[in-house]
């Protein structure tokens, strides 16, 4: 009888462990998906396939937000700004870049060069608007 009780307890512990890890796995999968969309968007952007690039940047943004991946979120905004700029929509490009800039407090401690680049791009776009 005690062997059965031990197996039931062990099974319960395994189920609880899997349930606790599930959000972490989902978050990592969403971050991985955001990264994949960013790479696909970049590829489309290089080929000047702007609508496809924008769609992938939007998907990356959604996945990054779900995962809490601020860097990927900022990269998605940056990419959407590039798409808008290539289309000649400098106002939208500036809005996207400012959205990336709003993430600066979370990014600056570990990506100061990226935040400096975002600041510089905001300044450049403000001159074009």
C-alpha positions in Angstrom: 0.0 0.0 0.0 2.8 2.4 0.8 4.4 1.8 -2.6 1.2 2.8 -4.3 0.9 5.9 -2.2 4.6 6.8 -3.0 3.9 6.4 -6.8 0.8 8.6 -6.5 2.7 11.3 -4.7 5.6 11.0 -7.2 3.1 11.3 -10.1 1.5 14.3 -8.5 4.9 16.0 -8.1 5.8 15.4 -11.7 2.5 16.8 -12.9 3.0 19.9 -10.7 6.5 20.4 -12.0 5.3 20.2 -15.6 2.5 22.7 -14.8 5.0 25.1 -13.3 7.4 24.9 -16.1 4.7 25.3 -18.8 4.6 29.1 -18.7 8.4 29.3 -18.9 8.4 27.0 -21.9 5.6 29.0 -23.6 7.5 32.2 -22.9 10.7 30.8 -24.4 8.8 29.5 -27.4 7.2 32.9 -28.0 10.6 34.6 -27.7 12.0 32.1 -30.2 9.1 32.8 -32.5 9.7 36.5 -32.2 13.3 36.0 -33.1 12.4 33.9 -36.1 9.9 36.5 -37.3 12.6 39.2 -36.9 15.0 37.2 -39.1 12.3 36.6 -41.7 11.4 40.3 -41.7 15.0 41.3 -42.1 15.3 39.1 -45.1 12.2 40.5 -46.7 13.4 44.0 -45.9 16.7 43.4 -47.7 14.8 42.2 -50.7 12.6 45.3 -50.5 9.5 43.2 -49.9 8.1 45.8 -47.6 4.6 44.4 -46.9 6.0 41.0 -46.0 8.6 42.5 -43.8 6.0 44.6 -42.0 3.8 41.6 -41.4 6.7 39.7 -39.9 7.8 42.7 -37.7 4.2 42.9 -36.4 4.2 39.2 -35.6 7.5 39.5 -33.9 6.2 42.4 -31.9 3.2 40.4 -30.7 5.3 37.4 -29.8 7.9 39.5 -28.1 5.2 41.2 -25.9 3.7 37.8 -25.0 7.2 36.6 -24.0 8.2 39.7 -22.2 11.2 40.0 -24.6 11.8 43.7 -24.5 14.8 43.6 -26.9 12.8 41.8 -29.5 10.0 44.2 -29.0 12.4 47.2 -29.6 13.8 45.4 -32.7 10.3 45.0 -34.1 9.5 48.7 -33.7 12.9 49.6 -35.2 12.2 47.3 -38.2 8.7 48.7 -38.7 10.2 52.2 -38.7 12.6 51.1 -41.4 9.7 49.8 -43.5 7.7 53.0 -43.0 10.8 55.1 -43.9 11.4 53.1 -47.1 7.8 53.7 -48.0 8.3 57.5 -47.5 6.0 57.6 -44.4 8.4 59.5 -42.1 5.6 60.3 -39.6 4.9 56.6 -39.1 8.6 55.8 -39.0 9.1 58.4 -36.3 6.1 57.0 -34.3 7.6 53.5 -34.5 11.0 54.6 -33.5 9.6 56.6 -30.5 7.8 53.4 -29.4 11.2 51.7 -29.5 12.7 54.6 -27.6 10.1 54.3 -24.9 11.6 50.9 -24.1 15.0 52.6 -23.4 14.8 52.2 -19.5 14.6 48.4 -19.8 17.2 48.2 -22.6 19.9 50.6 -21.6 21.4 48.5 -18.8 22.4 45.7 -21.1 22.1 47.3 -24.7 23.4 50.9 -24.4 24.6 51.0 -28.0 21.2 49.9 -29.3 19.5 52.6 -27.3 22.0 55.2 -28.6 21.2 54.1 -32.1 17.5 54.4 -31.5 18.0 58.0 -30.1 20.1 58.9 -33.1 17.4 57.6 -35.5 14.7 59.5 -33.7 16.7 62.7 -34.2 17.2 62.0 -37.9 13.5 61.2 -38.4 12.4 64.3 -36.6 14.3 66.4 -39.1 12.5 64.7 -42.0 9.0 65.2 -40.5 
